[in-house]
């Protein structure tokens, strides 16, 4: 089975004459700005972790177009189930840098009240479901959400993001099969960045990537250049139309590359070469989109500098505010588990509260 990789924008920022873009100039500029903002925020969060100010950080360096371009192709009412490299969808939908930094600190202003690890973002107001650490668990969740949309006759879709490593989990197969049988309007978006932490694709599965798995479950499957903003946007737009028309789910395999470490707990030099990393630098999604915008007169060095300076200042201000924001109240550990807190949890809270009163933290 030969599945082509769909691509329209080359490494020099030149768009194929056979492709007619549907994105406006304003959307393209917003897309580039969102990618750059995401990258700058990621860089600072990694620095904070190295300084011991926050506990953990993950970067989407080199993969940002997968998140931002797909978000641009969706309706704000569509539900999104991200993994931890989709911070770009948050910024595209209006999450502020301050919102994000509060989350990374896990302070009292964090929407999740510090109950999750950093990079496990989410926002009910944006229809973005909170990231979950266990790999693949949200694939059946997204399928179920989409099936509910179908039952309610809503013209919306769910999209679920995951890495190629998640296709080795049982949840992947259960979720795809359920969605295909029930014709649920869900887009399964796989970011194939080459490695499940340190495990390369060659040691994960014998199939030609992930796309054929979708065909095996009876749904359309596409392989797209994940570093091509235009290609990702076009295929997600096409997939969304297919879903809302009642045809069932779609699987998209976006071929990309994780240029940074898996996380701040990882050393990628132990399992891949510098030559491999440098080869992918030339395919960087931000570089390709910037070259295109510059050729059209929509971007230049001055605008780049202004955005970097403004964003860097905003990140610094957000960090200073977060440093002076208290931690979530003790009671928040017990809240929001049930609609009404049961007596057992009330008793546990009182015991912990009493313990802290007699043994305050240093």
NORGIFEN-V197151 format. One line per field, one symbol per residue. ss: DSSP state (h for helix, s for strand, l for the rest). phi: phi as a letter, one per 40 degrees, with the letter a starting at -180 (. if undefined). psi: psi as a letter, one per 20 degrees, with the letter a starting at -180 (. if undefined). A space follows every 50 residues. Layout:
ss: ???
phi: ???
psi: ???
This chain:
ss: llllssllslllllslllllllllhhhhhhhhhhhhhhhhhhhhhhhhhh lllllllllllllhhhhhhhhhllllllssslllllhhhhhhllllhhhh hhhhhlslllllllllllllllshhhlsslllllllhhhhhhhhhhhhhh hllllllsssssshhhhhlhhhhhhhhhhhhhlllsssssssllssllss hhhlllllllhhhhhhlllsssssslllhhhhhhhhhhhhhhhhllllls sssssllllllllllllhhhlllhhhhhhhhlllhhhhhhhhhhhlllll hhhhhhhhhhhhhhhhhhhhhhhlllsllhhhhlllllllllhhhhhhhh hhhhhhhhllll
phi: .bbcccabbcccgbccccbbcbccdccccccccccccdcccddccccccc cgcbcaabbbdgbccdcccccccbcdcccbbcccbbddccccchccdcdc cdcccgccccdcfgcbcdgbciadcbfbcdcbcccgccccccccccccdc ccgccbbbbbbacccccccccccccccdccccfccbbcbccccgacfbcc dcbbacccgbddcccccgbcbbbbcccbdcccccccdccccccccgchcb bbbccaaccccdacbbbcccbaccccccccdccdccccccccccccgcaa cccccccccccccccccccccccbcccdcdcccccgcbdbccdccccccc ccccccccbccc
psi: pooqopphoaijkpppiipoqiprhghgghggggggggghggghhgghgh ijhrhqqqqkpijhhggghhhhirqhiqppnrbjjkhhhghhjjprhggg hgghikaiiphjkjirqqjmrrohhjkoppqpgppihighghggghhggg hikplrrqppqqrhhhiiqhhghggggghggilpmqoooponjhpnejor hhjgqirmbhghhghhjkqqpqpqoijogggggghhgggggggijjiarq ppoooapohargaijqniiijqqhhgghhihijphggghghghhhjkiqr hghgggggggggghggghghghhjprrqqhhhhiqjgrgpprhghggggh ghggghhhmqq.
